Structure formats: C-alpha cells, structure tokens
Amino acid sequence: MTQSLLAGAFLAALLYVLIPGPAFLALLGIGAGQGRKAGAQFVCGHLVGDTLWASLALVAIIGAKTIGSFVFDALGLLCGFYLAWIGWNAFRARPKSEGAGLMVVEKPFRRGLIFGVTNPKGYPVALATFTALVAGSASALNFDTLPVLLAVSFLGFIVADMILIAIVGTGAVRRFYRAHERLIVRCSGVLFMGFAAQALLHATPGLLGWRKA
C-alpha cells in the first residue's frame, strides 16, 4: 500500500465532509440558530452516513478495479462528469430569498443520522470524490487494503468533523457565512469541477489506450 493511496483516502474523506453541500449548509444553519453543541450532535449523527457511503464507495472502486482497468476507468469517467455537473450547478447557484430565519432542530443527533443515511447524493458524491483522489494509485487497490483504507477514511471524517465543530456557531463564522453564502457555494462548485478534471485526466488515457502497462 502506497503513501499516496493512504493520503488520497484521508484527503477524500476530509474534503467529502468539508466541501459545502446540503449537510454542510444544514450544519451552519443549526450552528447559527442553536450553537456549537447542537451542531456537534448533528455532526455525530451524520458521521454514520458518511462512513456508510464511503465504505460502499470504496467497495465499488476496488471491485471495479479487480474486474479490470476498463471498468475502473469508465467509473472514473462517469464520476468525473458527475462532479462537473454538481460543481457547475453550485457555481451557478442563485442567492436564497431574504428574511429566512435561523434553523431550529429539536433533536440534532437524530436529524444528522437521518440526513446522513438517507441523503441521495451521499453515495455518488463519495464515489466520485474517492475515485478522483485514489485513481492515481489504482494499482495498489485490492480488498486486502480495504480495512486500512476505511480506517484512514474514518480518521479523515473525524478530523473534518472536529474542524467543523470548532468553528460552527461562532459569531464570526455566522456573520461571514450570511454575508458570503453565495461566494462560498460558488467556490465549492469550482473545487468540485477541479476534482472532475482530475478524475477525467486519470480515466481518459486508459479508455483511449494511451496508458502504459
């Protein structure tokens, strides 16, 4: 197992949580309305979904790799286009209507758990993000490495959650988010499109027969 593979899995998990998306924006809303404790409870519940989708994504990636490089490259190509699509939509996002109140959730942990497990974008985003960041080490992927990759990914989730808990609910973050929400979402879109470009660059040579054996 290469260091680049471990680093890719850790970074994929970290960015999967930190890149602004529906859960990230929900967390900021809860933190702004109810404070850091409620935000932490939401994050802890959502961690279950993060782990589930990352596990399924890694199983799919390794399974595709063991079947053959063509399947893996085709998967990377599809994921690249998917990342580009959601990135473009985020970049073109319009501001929300004025006057929206702060989010209040009675049971933040349960809301985070349900949100994480039932999020329809959880699996495809995890699959696309992990594919983009571990495709360069495809030769080292196999089911023997899966437990270590899952452990490293879980560590990435924990680090990302700690970062979020540390900043959520603070006055500075609340004011900055409300003042720059559109810019934050657009920047996340650009980042998604960057991952899309990386995934496409890894997948296209193999599909066209340009990759060296």
Beta strands, then each sheet from edge to edge (+ up, - down):
end
